[in-house]
């Protein structure tokens, strides 16, 4: 357990150091955001046949589901750690 805590703290230190040196945070995370968007587009329309407006609606639903799922897992983890 202590080893995991050490690794976690080291990772947090590295992340804070990296973001302290980053001038444009939006630009630094743009490639990841674009990749996630492409993932949702492929999932919503693997054959590339949907009209843009329908694709947009489906991508938005997938994005909402993704972040809601993350929030649920976070809440469950917090509950586990409390008990």
MMTF fields as JSON, N, C-alpha, C and O atoms, coordinates in Angstrom:
{
  "mmtfVersion": "1.0.0",
  "mmtfProducer": "UNKNOWN",
  "numBonds": 331,
  "numAtoms": 332,
  "numGroups": 83,
  "numChains": 1,
  "numModels": 1,
  "chainsPerModel": [1],
  "groupsPerChain": [83],
  "chainIdList": ["A"],
  "bondAtomList": [4, 2, 8, 6, 12, 10, 16, 14, 20, 18, 24, 22, 28, 26, 32, 30, 36, 34, 40, 38, 44, 42, 48, 46, 52, 50, 56, 54, 60, 58, 64, 62, 68, 66, 72, 70, 76, 74, 80, 78, 84, 82, 88, 86, 92, 90, 96, 94, 100, 98, 104, 102, 108, 106, 112, 110, 116, 114, 120, 118, 124, 122, 128, 126, 132, 130, 136, 134, 140, 138, 144, 142, 148, 146, 152, 150, 156, 154, 160, 158, 164, 162, 168, 166, 172, 170, 176, 174, 180, 178, 184, 182, 188, 186, 192, 190, 196, 194, 200, 198, 204, 202, 208, 206, 212, 210, 216, 214, 220, 218, 224, 222, 228, 226, 232, 230, 236, 234, 240, 238, 244, 242, 248, 246, 252, 250, 256, 254, 260, 258, 264, 262, 268, 266, 272, 270, 276, 274, 280, 278, 284, 282, 288, 286, 292, 290, 296, 294, 300, 298, 304, 302, 308, 306, 312, 310, 316, 314, 320, 318, 324, 322, 328, 326],
  "bondOrderList": [1, 1, 1, 1, 1, 1, 1, 1, 1, 1, 1, 1, 1, 1, 1, 1, 1, 1, 1, 1, 1, 1, 1, 1, 1, 1, 1, 1, 1, 1, 1, 1, 1, 1, 1, 1, 1, 1, 1, 1, 1, 1, 1, 1, 1, 1, 1, 1, 1, 1, 1, 1, 1, 1, 1, 1, 1, 1, 1, 1, 1, 1, 1, 1, 1, 1, 1, 1, 1, 1, 1, 1, 1, 1, 1, 1, 1, 1, 1, 1, 1, 1],
  "groupList": [{"groupName": "UNK", "atomNameList": ["N", "CA", "C", "O"], "elementList": ["N", "C", "C", "O"], "formalChargeList": [0, 0, 0, 0], "bondAtomList": [1, 0, 2, 1, 3, 2], "bondOrderList": [1, 1, 2], "singleLetterCode": "X", "chemCompType": "L-PEPTIDE LINKING"}],
  "groupTypeList": [0, 0, 0, 0, 0, 0, 0, 0, 0, 0, 0, 0, 0, 0, 0, 0, 0, 0, 0, 0, 0, 0, 0, 0, 0, 0, 0, 0, 0, 0, 0, 0, 0, 0, 0, 0, 0, 0, 0, 0, 0, 0, 0, 0, 0, 0, 0, 0, 0, 0, 0, 0, 0, 0, 0, 0, 0, 0, 0, 0, 0, 0, 0, 0, 0, 0, 0, 0, 0, 0, 0, 0, 0, 0, 0, 0, 0, 0, 0, 0, 0, 0, 0],
  "groupIdList": [1, 2, 3, 4, 5, 6, 7, 8, 9, 10, 11, 12, 13, 14, 15, 16, 17, 18, 19, 20, 21, 22, 23, 24, 25, 26, 27, 28, 29, 30, 31, 32, 33, 34, 35, 36, 37, 38, 39, 40, 41, 42, 43, 44, 45, 46, 47, 48, 49, 50, 51, 52, 53, 54, 55, 56, 57, 58, 59, 60, 61, 62, 63, 64, 65, 66, 67, 68, 69, 70, 71, 72, 73, 74, 75, 76, 77, 78, 79, 80, 81, 82, 83],
  "secStructList": [7, 2, 2, 2, 2, 2, 2, 2, 2, 2, 2, 2, 2, 2, 2, 2, 2, 2, 2, 2, 6, 7, 1, 7, 2, 2, 2, 2, 2, 2, 2, 2, 2, 2, 2, 2, 2, 2, 2, 2, 2, 2, 2, 2, 7, 6, 6, 1, 7, 1, 7, 2, 2, 2, 2, 2, 2, 2, 2, 2, 2, 2, 2, 2, 2, 2, 2, 2, 2, 2, 2, 2, 2, 2, 2, 2, 2, 2, 2, 2, 2, 2, 7],
  "xCoordList": [0.83, 0.0, 0.87, 0.579, 1.924, 2.8, 3.453, 3.643, 3.801, 4.429, 3.462, 3.868, 2.192, 1.189, 1.034, 0.934, 1.015, 0.91, 2.106, 1.951, 3.302, 4.507, 4.422, 4.745, 3.985, 3.865, 2.828, 3.028, 1.728, 0.667, 1.169, 0.908, 1.878, 2.404, 3.435, 3.462, 4.284, 5.285, 4.602, 5.033, 3.537, 2.798, 2.136, 2.125, 1.592, 0.963, 1.994, 1.719, 3.176, 4.253, 4.62, 4.768, 4.766, 5.129, 4.047, 4.359, 2.802, 1.707, 1.675, 1.528, 1.811, 1.791, 2.979, 2.843, 4.139, 5.334, 5.13, 5.468, 4.577, 4.349, 3.387, 3.648, 2.273, 1.288, 1.8, 1.368, 2.7, 3.286, 4.142, 4.317, 4.676, 5.555, 4.817, 5.429, 3.539, 2.773, 2.127, 1.35, 2.454, 1.942, 0.483, -0.369, 0.204, -1.136, -1.715, -1.455, -2.49, -3.037, -4.002, -4.024, -4.79, -5.74, -4.995, -5.399, -3.923, -3.15, -2.476, -2.35, -2.048, -1.372, -2.31, -1.878, -3.588, -4.544, -5.373, -6.185, -5.181, -5.964, -5.842, -6.861, -4.645, -4.566, -5.387, -6.012, -5.385, -6.16, -7.655, -8.405, -8.09, -9.518, -9.947, -11.033, -9.108, -9.43, -9.492, -10.362, -8.587, -8.591, -9.852, -10.438, -10.273, -11.488, -12.7, -13.597, -12.736, -13.826, -13.878, -14.956, -12.716, -12.666, -13.138, -13.813, -12.781, -13.23, -14.751, -15.362, -15.363, -16.819, -17.438, -18.456, -16.825, -17.352, -17.297, -18.247, -16.186, -16.075, -17.088, -17.667, -17.294, -18.257, -19.685, -20.482, -20.01, -21.36, -21.653, -22.785, -20.63, -20.828, -19.631, -18.831, -19.503, -18.316, -18.184, -17.074, -19.305, -19.255, -19.195, -19.048, -19.304, -19.218, -20.365, -20.157, -21.578, -22.714, -23.72, -24.626, -23.584, -24.564, -24.38, -23.258, -25.487, -25.365, -24.725, -24.857, -24.042, -23.321, -24.172, -23.697, -25.417, -26.239, -26.587, -26.588, -26.879, -27.182, -25.922, -25.983, -24.793, -23.534, -23.234, -22.821, -23.444, -23.193, -24.042, -23.546, -25.329, -26.219, -25.74, -25.71, -25.372, -24.942, -23.619, -23.428, -22.719, -21.434, -21.669, -21.042, -22.557, -22.864, -23.429, -23.078, -24.301, -24.83, -23.726, -23.694, -22.829, -21.725, -20.8, -20.333, -20.541, -19.689, -20.323, -19.643, -21.628, -22.337, -22.312, -22.094, -22.533, -22.49, -21.098, -20.969, -20.07, -18.691, -18.371, -17.85, -18.683, -18.352, -19.26, -18.832, -20.508, -21.391, -20.888, -20.924, -20.421, -19.839, -18.611, -18.429, -17.779, -16.606, -17.021, -16.414, -18.051, -18.534, -19.076, -18.841, -19.793, -20.32, -19.183, -19.219, -18.184, -17.051, -16.299, -15.83, -16.186, -15.525, -16.303, -15.716, -17.617, -18.459, -18.383, -18.324, -18.384, -18.284, -16.943, -16.884, -15.876, -14.556, -14.475, -13.885, -15.069, -15.078, -15.838, -15.413, -16.969, -17.742, -16.933, -16.932, -16.246, -15.42, -14.324, -14.072, -13.678, -12.576, -13.075, -12.364, -14.301, -14.866, -15.189, -15.095, -15.571, -15.974, -14.818, -15.005],
  "yCoordList": [-1.199, 0.0, 1.257, 2.219, 1.245, 2.418, 2.686, 3.839, 1.603, 1.757, 2.442, 3.294, 2.062, 2.681, 4.164, 5.008, 4.468, 5.857, 6.66, 7.794, 6.082, 6.762, 7.033, 8.13, 6.025, 6.205, 7.28, 8.112, 7.243, 8.223, 9.631, 10.561, 9.781, 11.108, 11.572, 12.748, 10.66, 11.022, 11.478, 12.443, 10.781, 11.156, 12.519, 13.327, 12.779, 14.069, 15.193, 16.26, 14.957, 15.956, 16.245, 17.402, 15.181, 15.345, 16.123, 17.005, 15.803, 16.492, 17.97, 18.827, 18.268, 19.674, 20.438, 21.597, 19.796, 20.431, 20.706, 21.783, 19.726, 19.893, 21.048, 21.891, 21.095, 22.152, 23.519, 24.542, 23.548, 24.823, 25.426, 26.643, 24.56, 25.018, 25.18, 25.571, 24.891, 24.94, 26.311, 26.746, 26.976, 28.316, 28.257, 28.976, 27.409, 27.335, 25.945, 25.005, 25.823, 24.522, 23.977, 22.773, 24.842, 24.386, 23.775, 22.734, 24.411, 23.891, 22.572, 21.676, 22.454, 21.234, 20.033, 18.901, 20.277, 19.175, 19.007, 18.085, 19.879, 19.823, 18.483, 17.96, 17.902, 16.617, 15.514, 14.696, 15.492, 14.474, 14.701, 13.746, 15.952, 16.247, 15.868, 15.32, 16.155, 15.815, 14.3, 13.799, 13.579, 12.116, 11.529, 10.6, 12.051, 11.565, 11.86, 11.025, 13.026, 13.378, 12.398, 11.937, 12.082, 11.12, 9.737, 9.034, 9.35, 8.066, 8.023, 7.035, 9.084, 9.142, 9.106, 8.449, 9.808, 9.815, 8.424, 8.002, 7.702, 6.341, 5.413, 4.545, 5.601, 4.774, 5.059, 4.132, 6.313, 6.698, 6.321, 5.989, 6.376, 6.163, 5.428, 6.023, 4.13, 3.401, 3.35, 3.236, 3.435, 3.367, 4.736, 4.82, 5.806, 7.156, 7.53, 8.209, 7.098, 7.353, 8.355, 8.776, 8.738, 9.644, 11.078, 11.518, 11.799, 13.236, 13.967, 13.522, 15.07, 15.779, 16.143, 16.041, 16.564, 16.96, 15.757, 15.872, 14.611, 13.406, 12.899, 12.479, 12.939, 12.527, 13.39, 12.884, 14.683, 15.609, 15.263, 15.261, 14.97, 14.614, 13.338, 13.266, 12.35, 11.073, 11.212, 10.625, 11.99, 12.227, 12.925, 12.577, 13.896, 14.599, 13.625, 13.707, 12.706, 11.706, 10.795, 10.482, 10.372, 9.517, 10.267, 9.702, 11.536, 12.351, 12.488, 12.341, 12.77, 12.91, 11.603, 11.602, 10.493, 9.186, 8.905, 8.402, 9.226, 8.994, 9.751, 9.171, 11.042, 11.841, 11.521, 11.625, 11.134, 10.708, 9.406, 9.234, 8.493, 7.237, 7.519, 6.889, 8.462, 8.826, 9.398, 9.082, 10.238, 10.822, 9.732, 9.772, 8.768, 7.664, 6.872, 6.58, 6.527, 5.763, 6.553, 5.981, 7.837, 8.677, 8.668, 8.534, 8.812, 8.804, 7.462, 7.402, 6.385, 5.054, 4.882, 4.312, 5.365, 5.286, 6.077, 5.62, 7.263, 8.066, 7.352, 7.363, 6.725, 5.981, 4.805, 4.552, 4.092, 2.954, 3.414, 2.782, 4.511, 5.006, 5.474, 5.361, 6.003, 6.457, 5.304, 5.436, 4.169, 3.049, 2.138, 1.159],
  "zCoordList": [0.0, 0.0, 0.0, -0.71, 0.788, 0.855, -0.493, -0.88, -1.217, -2.524, -3.5, -4.29, -3.436, -4.292, -3.946, -4.836, -2.664, -2.233, -2.715, -3.169, -2.621, -3.107, -4.602, -5.057, -5.371, -6.817, -7.14, -8.024, -6.411, -6.626, -6.332, -7.094, -5.245, -4.889, -5.91, -6.272, -6.377, -7.379, -8.665, -9.295, -9.049, -10.253, -10.075, -11.004, -8.907, -8.648, -8.706, -9.254, -8.143, -8.198, -9.648, -10.041, -10.444, -11.85, -12.602, -13.402, -12.352, -13.039, -12.67, -13.542, -11.39, -10.972, -11.544, -11.934, -11.595, -12.159, -13.647, -14.139, -14.356, -15.782, -16.038, -16.896, -15.299, -15.543, -15.093, -15.623, -14.138, -13.723, -14.831, -14.901, -15.699, -16.779, -18.109, -19.104, -18.144, -19.384, -19.541, -18.691, -20.628, -20.877, -21.342, -20.819, -22.316, -22.912, -22.648, -23.399, -21.59, -21.198, -22.246, -22.502, -22.847, -23.867, -25.054, -25.573, -25.478, -26.603, -26.226, -27.06, -24.98, -24.54, -24.522, -24.739, -24.264, -24.183, -25.456, -25.544, -26.435, -27.673, -28.405, -28.855, -28.544, -29.243, -28.552, -29.226, -27.24, -26.512, -26.705, -26.91, -26.643, -26.847, -28.256, -28.446, -29.243, -30.632, -30.821, -31.534, -30.193, -30.3, -29.673, -30.229, -28.537, -27.891, -28.775, -28.889, -29.393, -30.298, -31.477, -31.854, -32.056, -33.169, -32.722, -33.474, -31.495, -30.955, -30.892, -31.301, -30.382, -30.302, -31.704, -31.92, -32.644, -34.016, -34.631, -35.29, -34.422, -34.952, -34.293, -34.947, -33.003, -32.28, -32.745, -32.893, -32.974, -33.38, -34.838, -35.187, -35.668, -37.102, -37.694, -38.416, -37.388, -37.852, -39.379, -39.9, -40.091, -41.547, -42.212, -43.432, -41.434, -41.975, -42.886, -43.891, -42.554, -43.441, -42.875, -43.593, -41.629, -41.019, -41.505, -41.761, -41.629, -41.943, -40.758, -39.618, -41.01, -39.944, -38.732, -37.601, -38.942, -37.796, -36.916, -35.69, -37.522, -36.748, -36.042, -34.887, -36.729, -36.116, -34.899, -33.856, -35.037, -33.93, -32.705, -31.579, -32.935, -31.824, -31.127, -29.898, -31.912, -31.336, -30.589, -29.524, -31.157, -30.487, -29.147, -28.146, -29.127, -27.876, -26.838, -25.661, -27.264, -26.339, -25.814, -24.624, -26.685, -26.246, -25.284, -24.295, -25.58, -24.71, -23.324, -22.309, -23.29, -22.019, -21.242, -20.031, -21.931, -21.271, -20.706, -19.59, -21.465, -21.047, -19.755, -18.803, -19.731, -18.559, -17.374, -16.224, -17.641, -16.56, -15.954, -14.735, -16.789, -16.307, -15.43, -14.389, -15.858, -15.055, -13.702, -12.679, -13.697, -12.443, -11.517, -10.309, -12.072, -11.273, -10.641, -9.446, -11.426, -10.896, -9.828, -8.844, -10.018, -9.023, -7.714, -6.64, -7.802, -6.6, -5.898, -4.67, -6.671, -6.075, -5.37, -4.281, -5.977, -5.364, -4.069, -3.09, -4.067, -2.839, -1.735, -0.579, -2.086, -1.084, -0.533, 0.672, -1.428, -0.974, -0.028, 0.998, -0.375, 0.469, 1.827, 2.825, 1.869, 3.153, 4.084, 5.304, 3.506, 4.376, 4.735, 5.457]
}
